[in-house]
């Protein structure tokens, strides 16, 4: 399944360091990893939230593929409009999640203030 993740510059640097193969571990204050199901929603977060709240006022949209059968264990959460759908992956599961990414994480959008 194709998924999307809005990220800031610091998270993107860590993705690049992994050769675009994995998302970095969550911070202690971040118990959940939230990949989203559509580019529109990811773009809204990157362009509105990341640009506003990140120190460098930049946000990025990443696209990646994850094995369908692996994702079936996670409940889909709609957190706003009907297209605001995301998975809630516990932080302790992120290393396993990364092993189920097919290919590389792509940066498909960049936004700044």
Buried (B, 14 or more C-beta within 10 A) or exposed (E): BEBBBBBBBEBBEEBEEEEBBBBBBBEEEEEBBBBBBBBEBBBBBBBEEBBEEBEEBBBBBBBBBBEEEBBEEBEEEEEEEEEBBBBBBEBEBBEEBBEEBEEBBEBBBEBEE
